[in-house]
Amino acid sequence: MDSPGDWTAAALFSPSKARAQQAQQRDWAAVDIWLAKQYGKRLPAFERNEDTLEALLALANVNEDADEQRLLVDKVGRQALQAHGRTSPEVDDVYQRLLDTLDHDGRQHLDILASLAVELGTAETAEMAQSICNLTAQRFELSEQVARCEAQQAALQRELQKTKAVLQILRNEAFQPPSDLSEQTAEMARSTKQLRTKLVEYDERTSPLRSSSIIGPSLEDVLKQAASSEAQQARLSALENELCAYEGLPPDPKAAKGKLEVARSQLRKLTAERDERFEELADAT
């Protein structure tokens, strides 16, 4: 076991170790009490270590369970003796004859019933039946819990196998880093440092240009000018369509008027010729 100084240092630097040592001290105290009950003040010499503590704790638990069983058997025996003391010789004779009439299986069943009464701590039939029902219910609950635990364990085993398979895949060469990863990282770091230096230099060079640049028109002004240009373009197209009607006329107004009169006379002549042909066509039909 650790010395008090070691225990104090462990408590200061490792709370978990301190709790473990406290639990170990409580176990040794329980073992010492049990040994004192068995041997009194004349305790045998033995080595105090974890293996000895574990063995003595197991022995003490078994001994206490045996003592409880013995006390229970003694209690049942005293109750039986008290009941036997109140019986009459005739009852004893009937009891002996009843035992004589039992065969081997009957005696065995009677012994089992007596052992069951000792284990359950009662000789009353109703209490024994209730205890058996409780034990049956507890056994069913425990079996269900065991089944659920086994199902969960099987599911965890399947997930573990899947995880191992994925881990095996990730350990392939395709997922391994290159051998020159450190050199590549160092080279990238140097390149990044150089680029940062050049970026600062270029920023210093372009700062005067940014400060002396003239601010151009805004987006709203550009949109207004574009709309005005489109309106003027539409007006120009309309005027061009109107001017197409006067194409081929001379620039002199009188000459243009004379040419217009000639065109009108030709139009009247063509109209009259058209009307005559329509009349001839109507007479022919």
LOLO-832341 format. One record per residue (C-alpha): x, y, z. Coordinates in steps of 0.1 Angstrom, whole numbers, plus 5000, padded with zeros to 4 digits. Each point is the difference from the previous one (the first is absolute). Example, Ala and Ser with C-alpha at 12.3 -4.5 7.8 and 13.67 -1.06 7.14 Angstrom:
+------+------+------+
|   px |   py |   pz |
+------+------+------+
| 5123 | 4955 | 5078 |
| 5014 | 5034 | 4993 |
+------+------+------+
//
This chain:
+------+------+------+
|   px |   py |   pz |
+------+------+------+
| 5000 | 5000 | 5000 |
| 5011 | 5036 | 4995 |
| 5013 | 5021 | 5028 |
| 4980 | 5030 | 5013 |
| 5024 | 5023 | 4983 |
| 4995 | 4983 | 4967 |
| 4963 | 5000 | 5005 |
| 5000 | 5038 | 5006 |
| 5021 | 5006 | 4969 |
| 4978 | 4978 | 4979 |
| 4969 | 5018 | 5013 |
| 5014 | 5033 | 4990 |
| 5011 | 4990 | 4965 |
| 4976 | 4972 | 4992 |
| 4964 | 5001 | 5014 |
| 4991 | 4967 | 4984 |
| 5029 | 4982 | 5016 |
| 4991 | 5016 | 5033 |
| 4964 | 4986 | 4998 |
| 5014 | 4966 | 4991 |
| 5023 | 5001 | 5031 |
| 4971 | 5011 | 5022 |
| 4979 | 4970 | 4988 |
| 5030 | 4977 | 5006 |
| 5004 | 5013 | 5035 |
| 4962 | 4994 | 5007 |
| 5004 | 4964 | 4987 |
| 5030 | 4994 | 5023 |
| 4981 | 5014 | 5029 |
| 4971 | 4975 | 4993 |
| 5025 | 4972 | 4997 |
| 5017 | 5009 | 5033 |
| 4966 | 5001 | 5017 |
| 4992 | 4965 | 4986 |
| 5034 | 4986 | 5010 |
| 4996 | 5015 | 5035 |
| 4967 | 4981 | 5003 |
| 5016 | 4968 | 4989 |
| 5034 | 5001 | 5019 |
| 4995 | 5027 | 5026 |
| 5031 | 5020 | 5007 |
| 5024 | 4973 | 4989 |
| 4999 | 5007 | 4963 |
| 5023 | 4979 | 4978 |
| 5028 | 5018 | 4981 |
| 4994 | 5003 | 4962 |
| 5011 | 5022 | 4971 |
| 4977 | 5029 | 4993 |
| 4996 | 5004 | 4962 |
| 4972 | 5001 | 4975 |
| 4998 | 4963 | 4994 |
| 4998 | 4993 | 5037 |
| 4973 | 5026 | 5004 |
| 4980 | 4985 | 4972 |
| 5003 | 4965 | 5014 |
| 4991 | 5011 | 5036 |
| 4970 | 5020 | 4988 |
| 4987 | 4970 | 4981 |
| 5005 | 4977 | 5030 |
| 4983 | 5025 | 5023 |
| 4970 | 5002 | 4977 |
| 4997 | 4962 | 4997 |
| 5004 | 4997 | 5038 |
| 4973 | 5025 | 5007 |
| 4976 | 4983 | 4975 |
| 5007 | 4967 | 5017 |
| 4994 | 5015 | 5034 |
| 4966 | 5014 | 4988 |
| 4990 | 4966 | 4986 |
| 5011 | 4983 | 5033 |
| 4980 | 5025 | 5020 |
| 4970 | 4994 | 4978 |
| 5002 | 4963 | 5003 |
| 5004 | 5003 | 5038 |
| 4969 | 5022 | 5001 |
| 4979 | 4975 | 4980 |
| 5013 | 4972 | 5022 |
| 4991 | 5019 | 5032 |
| 4965 | 5007 | 4986 |
| 4997 | 4963 | 4991 |
| 5011 | 4989 | 5034 |
| 4976 | 5025 | 5016 |
| 4972 | 4986 | 4979 |
| 5010 | 4965 | 5008 |
| 5001 | 5007 | 5037 |
| 4964 | 5011 | 4999 |
| 4989 | 4968 | 4982 |
| 4987 | 4970 | 5018 |
| 5013 | 4964 | 4997 |
| 4971 | 4991 | 4978 |
| 5009 | 5027 | 4976 |
| 5036 | 4988 | 5000 |
| 4988 | 4965 | 4993 |
| 4979 | 5012 | 4971 |
| 5029 | 5020 | 4987 |
| 5023 | 4970 | 5001 |
| 4975 | 4978 | 4983 |
| 4996 | 5026 | 4973 |
| 5037 | 5000 | 4994 |
| 5001 | 4963 | 4999 |
| 4973 | 4999 | 4973 |
| 5021 | 5023 | 4978 |
| 5021 | 4984 | 4973 |
| 5034 | 5012 | 4988 |
| 4985 | 5027 | 4977 |
| 4977 | 5012 | 5027 |
| 5028 | 5004 | 5025 |
| 5021 | 5018 | 4974 |
| 4971 | 5023 | 4992 |
| 4996 | 5007 | 5037 |
| 5037 | 5008 | 5004 |
| 4997 | 5023 | 4970 |
| 4971 | 5018 | 5016 |
| 5019 | 5003 | 5033 |
| 5031 | 5014 | 4982 |
| 4977 | 5024 | 4981 |
| 4985 | 5012 | 5033 |
| 5036 | 5006 | 5013 |
| 5010 | 5019 | 4969 |
| 4969 | 5022 | 5000 |
| 5002 | 5006 | 5038 |
| 4964 | 4989 | 5007 |
| 4980 | 4969 | 5006 |
| 4966 | 5015 | 4991 |
| 4986 | 4987 | 4967 |
| 4985 | 5033 | 4989 |
| 5032 | 5019 | 5006 |
| 5020 | 4973 | 4982 |
| 4977 | 5002 | 4970 |
| 5003 | 5038 | 5000 |
| 5037 | 4998 | 5002 |
| 5001 | 4974 | 4971 |
| 4978 | 5023 | 4979 |
| 5023 | 5030 | 5007 |
| 5030 | 4980 | 4991 |
| 4984 | 4988 | 4968 |
| 4991 | 5036 | 4991 |
| 5035 | 5011 | 5008 |
| 5014 | 4972 | 4979 |
| 4978 | 5010 | 4971 |
| 5011 | 5036 | 5002 |
| 5036 | 4990 | 5002 |
| 4997 | 4977 | 4970 |
| 4984 | 5028 | 4980 |
| 5028 | 5024 | 5010 |
| 5026 | 4974 | 4991 |
| 4983 | 4995 | 4966 |
| 5000 | 5037 | 4994 |
| 5036 | 5003 | 5010 |
| 5010 | 4971 | 4977 |
| 4981 | 5017 | 4971 |
| 5018 | 5033 | 5007 |
| 5033 | 4981 | 5002 |
| 4994 | 4984 | 4967 |
| 4991 | 5033 | 4984 |
| 5031 | 5015 | 5015 |
| 5021 | 4971 | 4987 |
| 4986 | 5006 | 4965 |
| 5008 | 5037 | 5002 |
| 5034 | 4992 | 5012 |
| 5006 | 4977 | 4971 |
| 4988 | 5027 | 4976 |
| 5023 | 5026 | 5017 |
| 5029 | 4976 | 4998 |
| 4994 | 4995 | 4962 |
| 4998 | 5038 | 4994 |
| 5032 | 5004 | 5021 |
| 5017 | 4974 | 4979 |
| 4990 | 5018 | 4969 |
| 5013 | 5033 | 5013 |
| 5033 | 4984 | 5008 |
| 5006 | 4992 | 4964 |
| 5027 | 5018 | 4980 |
| 4975 | 5021 | 4982 |
| 4991 | 5018 | 5033 |
| 5036 | 5003 | 5012 |
| 5017 | 5034 | 4999 |
| 5029 | 5004 | 4975 |
| 5035 | 4994 | 5013 |
| 5011 | 5035 | 4991 |
| 4971 | 5017 | 5018 |
| 5023 | 5019 | 5023 |
| 5020 | 5013 | 4971 |
| 4968 | 5010 | 4981 |
| 4987 | 5018 | 5031 |
| 5033 | 5019 | 5005 |
| 5000 | 5010 | 4963 |
| 4964 | 5013 | 5002 |
| 5009 | 5019 | 5031 |
| 5029 | 5017 | 4982 |
| 4979 | 5007 | 4969 |
| 4972 | 5015 | 5022 |
| 5026 | 5023 | 5018 |
| 5014 | 5012 | 4966 |
| 4965 | 5007 | 4986 |
| 4991 | 5020 | 5031 |
| 5031 | 5021 | 4996 |
| 4992 | 5006 | 4963 |
| 4964 | 5008 | 5008 |
| 5011 | 5027 | 5024 |
| 5025 | 5014 | 4974 |
| 4973 | 5001 | 4973 |
| 4975 | 5016 | 5024 |
| 5025 | 5028 | 5007 |
| 5006 | 5005 | 4963 |
| 4963 | 5002 | 4991 |
| 4989 | 5022 | 5029 |
| 5009 | 5033 | 4982 |
| 4981 | 4989 | 4970 |
| 4969 | 4993 | 5021 |
| 5002 | 5034 | 5017 |
| 5004 | 5020 | 4968 |
| 4973 | 4982 | 4979 |
| 4970 | 5020 | 4989 |
| 4966 | 4989 | 5011 |
| 4979 | 4990 | 4969 |
| 4962 | 5003 | 4995 |
| 4978 | 4980 | 5023 |
| 4979 | 4971 | 4989 |
| 4968 | 5021 | 5002 |
| 5014 | 5026 | 4976 |
| 5011 | 4973 | 4975 |
| 4965 | 4985 | 5001 |
| 4984 | 5034 | 4994 |
| 5023 | 5007 | 4970 |
| 4992 | 4966 | 4986 |
| 4963 | 5006 | 5002 |
| 5003 | 5034 | 4983 |
| 5022 | 4985 | 4972 |
| 4974 | 4973 | 4994 |
| 4972 | 5027 | 4997 |
| 5020 | 5020 | 4976 |
| 5008 | 4969 | 4979 |
| 4962 | 4993 | 4997 |
| 4993 | 5036 | 4990 |
| 5027 | 4997 | 4973 |
| 4986 | 4968 | 4986 |
| 4965 | 5016 | 4997 |
| 5014 | 5031 | 4982 |
| 5019 | 4977 | 4976 |
| 4968 | 4982 | 4992 |
| 4983 | 5033 | 4992 |
| 5029 | 5011 | 4978 |
| 4998 | 4968 | 4979 |
| 4968 | 5013 | 4985 |
| 5019 | 5030 | 4985 |
| 5029 | 4980 | 4987 |
| 5008 | 5009 | 4963 |
| 4985 | 5035 | 5000 |
| 5023 | 5029 | 4989 |
| 5010 | 5025 | 5026 |
| 4983 | 5029 | 4981 |
| 4964 | 5004 | 5013 |
| 4986 | 5009 | 4966 |
| 5017 | 4972 | 4982 |
| 4988 | 4977 | 5028 |
| 4965 | 5013 | 4996 |
| 5001 | 4994 | 4962 |
| 5012 | 4965 | 5005 |
| 4973 | 4994 | 5025 |
| 4974 | 5012 | 4975 |
| 5014 | 4976 | 4974 |
| 4998 | 4972 | 5024 |
| 4964 | 5009 | 5009 |
| 4990 | 5000 | 4963 |
| 5016 | 4966 | 4995 |
| 4980 | 4988 | 5030 |
| 4967 | 5013 | 4986 |
| 5008 | 4983 | 4966 |
| 5008 | 4967 | 5016 |
| 4968 | 5002 | 5021 |
| 4979 | 5007 | 4970 |
| 5016 | 4971 | 4981 |
| 4993 | 4977 | 5030 |
| 4964 | 5010 | 5000 |
| 4996 | 4994 | 4963 |
| 5014 | 4965 | 5003 |
| 4978 | 4992 | 5030 |
| 4969 | 5011 | 4978 |
| 5012 | 4978 | 4971 |
| 5004 | 4971 | 5023 |
| 4965 | 5006 | 5015 |
| 4985 | 5001 | 4965 |
| 5018 | 4968 | 4989 |
| 4985 | 4981 | 5029 |
+------+------+------+
//
